[in-house]
Amino acid sequence: MTSTPRPQHTPAPVACLNCRDKHVKCDGDPAGCSRCTASNVPCHYLPSRRGRRCPPKSQSLIDCPDLISSPTMMDLSSQPGPVSQGLSTCNTQVNSDDYSFFESPNIGIDAAVYLPPQSEYCSVTGLDRILNADSTAFLSCQQQTYPPSDSGEAHLIKMFYYHFYPAHPFLLPHKDFLKSGPPRYLVDLMQLISLHYISPNLVTGDRITQIQTAVQEASLSVEKAQALLLLCIAFHAHVAPQAAKACLNQAVNYSLQLGLHCRDASDSVMALDPVRAESLRRTWWEIFVVDTLLAAVQVDGTLQFTSEETPDVPLPCELEQDTHNRGHDTCPSITGRDLDQSRHLLLFEESDLSSLGYRVEASIILRKCLLAASQEPIHALDATISRWFHRLPSNKRVILQCNGELDQMTFQAVMLMHCASIYLHFPRSRLLAFLPVTRHIFCSVPPEVISCSAVPQLHTNKVISAAVDLSNIASLSTSVLKQSPFFCCVLVLSSIIQLACHSARLEGLHSTDLHFLGLNLGMLKSLGELWAIAAVSESRLRDVVKEVSGVIGIQS
């Protein structure tokens, strides 16, 4: 009696991306390794780059026919575009005057939006449109919608929510998104972002231009504002600052037309659909946070949205509550305006704010530091920064969770606060004269000189402390898959400050402090496998290190 041979699969030559990222053993099953299958997360493979000094010119998927055979993905698997070419040559000489791998010639940047007091603007036509519209239909585009059902495309959407969504969680939750009948351009854009986690070579300038055109031609809707915000982040990650500013400018304008800056926009649909109401709140605050980040880290960055008072939109709920608090009793009561009024802060309990709420508060404080124009508010802002850290609940101070994942919202909130400290104290420190020549490094320009200080050493010490603290939070996890592209720019800012410190040869600095700079460069190197801005910045930073001092040897 002959026995039927047991089917065997040929193991992949490398571990899957998730196992590699966590440095654990992988069984290499191309159909999905046991760890990913047990955790119910996407499992995908990339060829190993061990022994190579930079990413290969062509990174192909291993045993992922569904993704390549998908009709939507066919045009993405063509010749690598300028973005992927930039990543493939991350260690080669880069034209220092050409920041853009691809730019958008079709979008113009309007003037920054300024709003008078809220009583004068919350009766705008866009808000009336939302209040009077059917709560189940106003979020939907008038264009053809697309429920993703193809296995390859559904896999990419799942990857978007697993890798990218934790850092920018403003869309509807995964299951609710699929049921909402999203417009095709938004689905395509989410798939394009997911391709960064498979093979950046599949992301071409032509494809993102096609999606951008579709977004521009779409009628006014919340999804259009959300797509423009995603495009802003994508353009910034691919070293296209002007296109990023233009998309953000349009996202701000459309959100104001829709009335998202007024709490009535979310309150009007809260009773029937609290999930959508929460998405509205998160969309507005995400625009607010991204506007602050771009103003802080981009060359010639400016705020696209300014107002006499912070909007009274309620703060977002906790991220893990993916049902988005489906009842009125759990609707957030604290608004952004409450955070901006110091007398109200004394009345808050620590548990009143979610991680996303602390992130919004950190963004408000960073905005104030960016706009500080005299010596008068410095001490108050410095006290506000210190108070923020003391108010942070003990359960949120441990950013690294038990499962090895970072609480991305608290992580970004702490990151924003350290940036606020740098922007507040750097112009008054002793480091201005020792700042290295960094005009060739995208998003690395510190604030201009504002005023002199009687105690510059105090400001210098606080700047150094904040720059090192940014490196410290970077060391919390070796995983970079879920990091926001904006973290690359923050690492550059931290590195520039540390380079200035070593150029000044300040007392108290030790040789061990160079390890923080080495850590920043190492993180940028890993992030460069996902985002072009990190690869370009890391290469240019190393050039600056060589110029600043030939005696400083940095290993990463």
N, C-alpha and C positions, 0 to 999 in steps of 0.2 A: 504494500500500500504506500503510495507516494503522497507526501504531504505538500500542500500548496506553499510555495516559498512566501515568506512574509515580506510585504512591500517595504522598501527602504527608501528614504529620501536622501538625496545627496546634500550633505551639509554645505552651507555657504562658506566661502573662504574667509569671511570676517564675521564678527559679532554684529548684531543689529545696532541701530543708532542709539536706542534707549539703553541697552546693556552697556555699550561702550561709554555712554555719557555717565552712567553710574558706576563704571568700573567693576562690573560683576560678570560672572560666567554666562555665556550664551550657548544654547544648543545648536544655533545656526540653522534652524528649520526655515527654509524660504517661505513656507506657507504661514509662518508666524511662530516665533519661538515660544517656549512654554511660559516664560516669565511674562511676556507681553499678553499672551492669551489669558493667563490667570488674572492679570491686572486689567484686562479689557481695554488695552491701549493700542494705537496703531503700531505695527511692526514693519520696519523698512530697513534696507541695507544700503550701504555705500561702500565702494571699493576702498581698501585701506590706503592711506597716504604715508605709511611708515617708510622711512628712508628717503622721502622726498623733501625738498626744502620749501616747496610751495605747492598749492593745490594743482592737480593736473589740468591739462587743457581740456580734457573731456571727462566728466564724471557721469557715468551711466548708471542707471538703476539696475539692481540685481533682482531678477525674477519678480518684476513688477509689471507684467504685461497689461494689467487692467488700466494702469495710469497712462501708459503710452498709447494704448489702443483706443482710449476714450476720444470721441470726436472733438471735444473741446481742447484736449491736450495735444492733438496732432500738430497744430501750428506752433506749439510751445517747444517742441522737440527739434526745431530746426537749428540752423547754425547759431552758435552763441552770439549774443549781442554785446554791446559795449559794456554792459554791467558785468557780465560773466568774464569778459576779457580783463576787466579791471581786477577782478578777484583772482584770476589765474596768474596775474603778473604782480602780485602784491609786493614782492621783494625787488622789483625792478624800478628804474627811475621813472617817476611820475612827473608830468608837466605841472609845475607848481602853480601856474596861473590858470589851469583848467580844472575847476572843481567839479564840473558836471559831466557825468557819463552820458546822461541824456537829459535834456531840458524840454519843457513844454512851451512851444512858441504860440500856443493858442489861448493862453490864459494871461490876462493882465492883472496886476495887483492894484486894487483900489486903495484909497486912503484908509487908515485905521479907523475903526468904528468907535464913535464916542456916544454914550447914552446920557441923557439928562436924568434927573431923579425918576424913580420907577413910576410914580403917579402920572408922569407925562408920557410914558411909552407903553404901558401894558394894555392899551386899548388898540393896538395896531391891528391891521387887517389880518395878518397871519394868525394872530392869537384868536381873533373872532372866527377865522376859518376852522381852527382846531376845535374851539368850543362848540361850534354849531354843526360840526361834521359828525357822521356816524362813527362811534368809537371803535367799531370793528373794521372800518374801511379807510380812515384818513391816513393811516400809516402806510397803506399800500400804494404803489405807483400805478399810474394809469397805463403804463406800458405792460407788455406781456410779462407775466410772472413765471417763475420756473421752480417747481419743487424738485430738488435734486434726488434722483433715484438710482442713477447709474452707479455701479459699485466703485469705479475709480473716482468719480467725482464726489461721491459720498465720503470716500476715504479721505480725500483732501479737505473737505469741510470738517471732518472729525479731527484731522491734524491741526486745523486752524484753531479749534476750540481747545485742543490739548496743549499746544505750544504757544500760540500768540495771544489767545484770549485772556489768560491770567494777568498779563501785563497791561492790557487795554480792554477791560471788560465792559463795553458799552452797548454792544449788540444784544438782541434777545438771546436768552439761553439756547443751547443747541437744539433741544427738542421743540421748543417754542418757535425757534427760527425756521425749522423745517416745515412746521405746520402753517406758518404765516404766509406762504406763497411769496418769497422774496423776489425782487426783480433780478433779471438775469445778470445785469452788470455787477450787482453786489456779490452774487455767487461767484462770478468769474474773478472778481478782485480778491475774494477770500481764498480761492484756489491758487491764484497767483502768489499770494503771500505764503501759502503753505508750501509751495515749491521750493522756497528757500531752505526748508528743513529736509528736503530730499536731494536736490541738486541745483545750486544757484545758476548753473549754466542754462537751465531751462527757462529762466526769467529773461526775456528779451525786451529791448526798448520798444520794438514794434508792437508787442503784445500789450504792454502797459499803456501805450498811446491809444490803441484800439479801445481798451476799457475806459480810458479817460474820456475819449470822444463820446462813448455811449453814456457816460455819466453826465457830461455837459449837455447832451441832447435830451436827457430825461426831464420830465416835468417836476415841479417843486414838490418835495416830499421829505419826510424824515430820513428815509433810506438814502436819498441823494446827499443830504448833509453828512450822513454817516459814511457814505462812500468817499466823499471828498476828504473827510478826516483820515480815513485809511490811506487814501492816495497821498495825503500830506506826509504821513509817517513813512510810507514806502519811498517817496521821492527823497525825503531827508536821509533815509537809510542808504540811498544810492547816490549820495553826494550831489543832489540837485536842489540847492537851497532856494533858488528863485521859484521853481515849480512848487516846492513845499510851501513857501509863503503864499503863493497865489491860491493854492488849494485850501489852505487854512483860512485865508481871507474870504473865500467864497463860502466855506463852511460856516464861518461866523455870520456872514450876511444872511444866508439861508436860514440858519437857526433863529436869528432875530426875526426874520419874516414869519417864521412858524410860531414865534412866541415861546420858544423853549426856555428863554431867560426869565419867564414868569411862572410862578408856581401853579397858576390856573391851568397851564398846559397839561401838566401831569395830573392835577387834581380832577380835571374834567373827565378823565378816563379811569380814575382809580377804582371807582365802584364796580365797573364792569370788567376791567382787565388790569389788575395791579401789576402784572408782569410787564405790560407795555408802558405803564406809567413809570415804573422803575427804569426801564430802558430810556425813556425820555429824559429823566433826571440824570442818568449816567452819561447820556450823550452830551448834554449841556456842560456838565462838569468836566468831561473828557476834553471837550473843546477848550475849556478854561485852562486846564492843566497843560495841554499841549501848547497852547498859546504862550503860557508862561515859560515852558521849557525852551521853545524856539527862541523867544526873546533873550533867554539867558545864555544859550550855548551857540547860537548861530552868529557868524560874522555879520556885523551891522544889524543884529537882531532888534526888533521893535515889537511892542505889544500890539496885536491886531484888534484888541478889544479893551476899551477903557470906559470907566463909568464913575460917576460921583459917589455911587454906593454899590456895594456888592449885591448882586441879585438875590432875591429871597427864595430861590429854588431850594427845596428840602435836600439835605445831603443823602447820598446813596446808602443802601443797606449793605450788610456784610456780603462778601463775595461767595462764601460757601452756601448762602441761602439762595440757591439757584432758582428757587420758586419765586424769588424777588418779593418775599413778604406779601402773600396773597390776601391779606386782610387789612381793613382800616385800622385795626387796633395796633398793628405793627408799623404803620406808616411813620417815617421819620418826622420828628417834630422840630428838630434843629435845622435852621437854614444857613446858607452861606453868609447872609447879612448878620446873623447872630454871632458867627465866628469873628466877624470883622468889628464887632463892638465889644471892647474889653470888659465893660461892666457885666455883660452876659456870661463871659467865660467863668466868672467866679461862681455862677449858679449851676454850672454843668457838673454832672457826675461823670466819672471816667468811663462808665459803661454806656453813656449816651451816644458816643461816636463810634462808628464802624471804622475798619481799616481804611476804607475808601474815604470816609469823612476826615480822618487825620491827613490823608493825602491831599484833600482839597484845602484843608487848613494850612498845610505846609506850602501849598502853591500860593495861597493868599499872602503868607508871610514873605515868601521869596519875591513876589511882586512888589511888596513894600520896600524890600531891600534894593531892588533894581531901580526904584523910583526915588530913593533917598537922596536928596539934593543938598542937604545942609547938615551941620553938626548937631542940630537940635534933637532930631529923632533917633540918633544913633544909640544912645543909652537905652531908650525905650525899646527899640527893636532888638538890641542885644538881650535885654531882659525877657522879651517875648520869645526869643529863640531858646533861651535856657529854660524858661517856664514850660515850653512845649515838651521838652525832653522829660522834665519832672512830672508832667501831667500824663505822659504816656503810660497806660496801664501795664502792670507787670506781665500779663499774659501776651501783650503785644511787643514787649521789649525783646522777647526771644523770637527773632525773625526766622530762624531756622527751625522748622517744625519737626516733630518726632518722625515723620515719614521721610525725612531728608529733603523735603521741598521747602523753598523759600515762600514766605508770605509776601507775594510781590507787591501788594498795596502798601503794607507797612514798610517794606524795603524801599520802595520809591518815596514814601513820605520822609523817611530818615535821610535818604539821598538828597531830597529837595531842601531839607533843613540845613544839611552841611553846605550845600551850594549857597543857601541864603547867608550863612556865616561868612563864606568866602567873599561874596559880593558886597557884604556890608563892611568887612574889615580890610580887604586887600587894598583899596584905594588910599587907605590911611596908614599902610604898613611901610616897612623899609624895603620891601621886595620890588618896588616899582623900578628902581634903577638897575636891578639885576634880572629883569624879565628877559628870557631868551627871545631871539627873533623867531616869531612863530607865525608870520603871515602866510606861510605855506601850509599850515595845518588848519584844516577846516574845523570850525566850531571850537576854537581854543583861545579866543580873545577875551581877556578879563575886562572888567569895567574900567572906564576912563578915570583919570584923577579927578576927585571931587573937591577935597579940601585937605589941609594939613592937620596933623594931630599933635597934641602936646606929649602924648605917650605913644609914639609909633611902635615901640617894642611890644606893648600890650596887644595892639592890633596884629602885629606880625605873628606873635605866638598863637593867636586865635586862628589865623589863616592856616598856619602850619598844622595845627591840631585838626582842623576841618578837612584839610587835604589828606592827612594820614587816616582819618576816620573813614573817608570814602574808600581808601584802599582796604581798610579793615572789614567793611561790610562786603567788599568784593571777595574777600577770602572766606566768607561763610560757606560757600559751595563752589565746587569745581564745575558744576553744570552751568552752561550758558544758554541752553536751548530756549528757556522761557524768559530770558532777559529782554527788556525793551531795547530797541536800537538807540534810544536816547541815553542809555547807560554808557554807551561807547563815548559819547561826548563828555559825560561827567568824568570818566576815567582820563580823558585827555586833559580836562581842566585840572584835575588833581595832579597829573604828571607835570604839567607846566609849572604849577606852584612849587612842586618838589624840586624841579630843575632850577627854578629861581633861588630856592633855599640853598642848594648846594653850590650854586654860582656865587652866592653871597658869603659862603663859608661861615655861616652863623654859628655862634657858640652854642654848645649843647647838642649839635647834630653828631650822630655816630655813624660808623660805616654800616651798621645794621639797618639804618634808615633807607639805604639803597634798595633793600629788599622790597620795600613798598613800591618803589618805582618799577622794579623788576616785575612785581606782581601785576601792576597796571599794564605793562607791555605784554605780559603773558596772557592776561585776560583779553586784551585787544586782539592778540594773535588768534585766540580761539573764536572770538566773536567775528573775526574777519572771514571765517569760513561760512558765516551766514549773511553778514551785512558788509557791503562794499565800504561804507564809511569807516568801519573799524579797521579793515585791511589797509586802506589808504592812510589813515591817521597813524597807525602803528608804524608803517614804513617811514613816514615823515618825522615822527617822533624820534625814531632811532637816528635819523640824520641830525636832528637838533641835539641829541645827547652827544654825538660825536663833535659837534661844533662848540657846545657849551664847555666841555672839558675833556681833554684827551686822557686824563688820568682816572676818570670814573669808569670802571668796567662794570657793565650790567649783564647779568646772565638771566635768561627767562626761559 
